[in-house]
Amino acid sequence: MRTIQQLHDLQGRTALVTGGSRGLGLQMAHALGEAGARVMLCSRKADDLEQAVAELQAGGIDARWIAADCAVEEDLRRLADQTLERMGRIDILVNNAGASWAAPAQDYPVAAWDKVMNLNIRGYFILSQQVARRWMIPNGGGRIINVASISGLGANPPDMPMIAYNTSKGAVVNFTRALASEWGQHHINVNAVCPGFFPSKLSAGALKVFGEDTLASHAPLRRLGDDEDLKGITLLFASDAGKHITGQYLAVDGGVSIVTGG
Ligand SMILES: NC(=O)c1ccc[n+]([C@@H]2O[C@H](COP(=O)([O-])OP(=O)(O)OC[C@H]3O[C@@H](n4cnc5c(N)ncnc54)[C@H](OP(=O)(O)O)[C@@H]3O)[C@@H](O)[C@H]2O)c1
């Protein structure tokens, strides 16, 4: 029987994290790298990626970057190709790059719907397919962690309308189950994380409009997520400690979803 430290050890594994240049993706990259994985970050802006990689490297993590738009199929194919060329393997895929758009459903621009859906769910599908086809299935398995949201477990409050975001994140939760069912036979575990509010560039608008204290007060734990709160679940889903867990989601939300019923 392995010790709990051995079960969480990611030495020798390689992780690809989309949207890894800041926010939740960078936090998850820290968790994976600190546990021993080599990390490839992806997002669109090279300067931000360079800065994020420098931050990880300063912590002793073997980290590199590739710029790609995760809403574009050709970029996602290139991302899988180049990651395999440069890292040799992809044991852990974190589908995290995401976008939101706020507007009442009756006024919601179709272009905004397409933008959100293309990145938040179509991109997750294409990259998962590429990585599974090229590496995980032929090489005996892997881990996929999909970043969903508590917005995928129910509706937003009426004064926070984001129809495409809710729809895309709900889709991520069931995409996770469907993929886990199909790919269990290939020893690929697929799980989802559903964060509540974490301060980041993506959530800055909502935090400003509704107020950090007000949003925190909606959580039974009376707090927002911080720069450590996703590390534990990331390591559980990525490591052998979680090898019998697949098709699940875990809300990391201070308890918001137990009140809203997600
Ligand atoms: N923060 C929250 O409260 C919260 C709550 C629930 C769920 N989430 C989810 O967590 C994930 C990360 O969000 P975050 O809060 O960390 O947001 P963030 O700080 O805005 O970071 C988003 C990351 O995704 C990248 N990105 C955006 N569009 C991209 C594209 N088309 N192609 C490739 N990369 C792209 C960004 O870099 P570039 O802009 O340079 O490409 C950045 O690295 C998202 O899926 C979001 O829905 C966040």
The ligand as an ORCA input file, in Angstrom:
! r2SCAN-3c Opt
* xyz 0 1
  N     -13.245     33.329    -11.332
  C     -14.392     32.779    -11.004
  O     -15.121     33.261    -10.116
  C     -14.834     31.524    -11.700
  C     -15.934     30.841    -11.166
  C     -16.363     29.680    -11.777
  C     -15.703     29.189    -12.887
  N     -14.648     29.878    -13.404
  C     -14.005     29.318    -14.589
  O     -12.616     29.211    -14.387
  C     -11.944     29.281    -15.641
  C     -10.819     30.307    -15.538
  O     -11.405     31.567    -15.221
  P     -10.615     32.718    -14.437
  O     -11.544     33.279    -13.453
  O      -9.277     32.219    -14.000
  O     -10.482     33.772    -15.629
  P      -9.291     34.713    -16.099
  O      -8.494     35.204    -14.959
  O      -9.919     35.673    -17.026
  O      -8.340     33.711    -16.921
  C      -8.774     33.159    -18.123
  C      -7.613     32.459    -18.773
  O      -8.070     31.892    -20.004
  C      -7.302     32.457    -21.073
  N      -8.159     32.560    -22.240
  C      -9.258     33.346    -22.402
  N      -9.756     33.177    -23.628
  C      -8.957     32.272    -24.252
  C      -8.936     31.702    -25.544
  N      -9.855     32.024    -26.465
  N      -7.977     30.802    -25.831
  C      -7.035     30.477    -24.921
  N      -6.996     30.981    -23.691
  C      -7.942     31.877    -23.365
  C      -6.805     33.789    -20.550
  O      -5.647     34.253    -21.222
  P      -5.743     35.150    -22.585
  O      -6.835     36.149    -22.369
  O      -4.399     35.733    -22.746
  O      -6.049     34.173    -23.677
  C      -6.464     33.386    -19.124
  O      -5.258     32.658    -19.085
  C     -13.006     29.616    -16.686
  O     -13.412     28.433    -17.339
  C     -14.157     30.167    -15.827
  O     -15.399     30.004    -16.435
  C     -14.208     31.030    -12.839
*
